Each structure stands twice: as structure tokens, then as C-alpha cells.
Amino acid sequence: MDFKGGNRGNKVYLLIALLVLILILVTVIISSNKIIPAYVDDVALGSNWYEDRDEAESPSSQLFGLEKHASFTYRPYNSSFPSFLTVNTYKTLFMTNEKDLYDKAVDYIDSEMKNRNVSLDYNSTVEGERTLKNGHKTMYVTYNGNFSKNSQTEKVKIVGETWNCERSGTSIIAIGFSQITNNSLNLNKVNLNYWTKIIEEDGLIFNIICH
């Protein structure tokens, strides 16, 4: 009797069974890795802010569905002082460490502001923590900045705020930007209304829903 052939056949069946088991496990993990995108409560937006649907990113996947990302961007109807808030939601197999998430926001602000030709005043950096309406404790950083527009120098303010939402298994990075001067339109007075709406207690970030 050919026992060697039998052993070889058993090994093949075992390998096939193992591959099937791995495939089943991966399928279960991917199917359970659904993302719940964070967003700003409509009541908080009020009548002066809206969701910019052209800037929205529907849930997209990387690494065979093990990493997902979605985002919503909000802007004020009045464009004299351009401002926006982008809420990014990330879903990974293992939730990102909160310090790493914060560092990711800082790096994003650095690169994004360079792309927008905004020079950040790092001496103006303010870091801190707070608790949002949804009960999550966050880490945040704010900067002042400047950029040239129509041969005029405009002042801006930027915020990055991050937290993990354990109930939805997601990580959130909120990036806010507000131009607070508009010298090109001879609006020389500093306007902090939109900036305040982004960061204030009961403002946009404070009212983000993530679960």
C-alpha cells in the first residue's frame, strides 16, 4: 500500500481547508468592518452653514476593505470670509492610538496648509483637551496663519481636533479653517464669527455625531 501518497493527499486537503478557513475569517472581518461616518448635527449647522456635497467623500476602502475612510465638509453660505470644517472618519481593524491620531492631524495640517500657500505661525500654537457633547474627550491644536490673496495678506485660523469613538469603532479627525480678514474687499475688520462657530462650545465640532 502507498502510505506516502495518502499522506500527501491529506496534506493537500489540510492546506485547502486552511485556505478556506482563512478566506472565511477575512470575509467575516471585512463584512463586520462597516464604517459609521461622523457628521455635524443639522441643528448645529443652522441656516448659515451647509454641507458641501461636492467635497464629500463616500466610504472608500483600502487593504482589501480592512481600512475605510469617509468625510463631510461644511461651509458658511457667506463666502466673504472663506471657512470650512472637514470631518474625517477612519475605520481600521485596530483603532488608531489617540496620540498617533493627533500626530496624524498635525501632519495633515502642515501639508494641507503648504498646499494652500498658508504660512503657519507656530508660535501661536495652542494645544489642549476638552469633552464634546457626545461625551468623547478630545485632543486639539490651533494655529494662526497668513496667506496672500489678490496681492493682499490675509489672516487665517486653523484647528485640528481628534478622538476615538469606541461605540462605532472609528477614529475622527476634524479640521477647521477660517479666513478672518478680507483686505482684498476692504473688509479690514477682523471677523471671528465663522471661526467661533467652528470651535465654540455648542459649535460645529462640539456637535459632531459619531455613533
Secondary structure, 3 states (H helix, E strand, C coil): CCHHHHHHHHHHHHHHHHHHHHHHHHHHHHHHCCCCCCEECHHHHCCCEEECCCCCEEEEEECCCCEEEEEEEEEECCCCCCEEEEEEEEEECCCCCHHHHHHHHHHHHHHHHHHCCCEEEEEEEEEEEEECCCCCEEEEEEEEEEEEECCEEEEEEEEEEEEEECCCCEEEEEEEEEECCEHHHCECCCCCHHHHHHHCCCCCHHHEECC
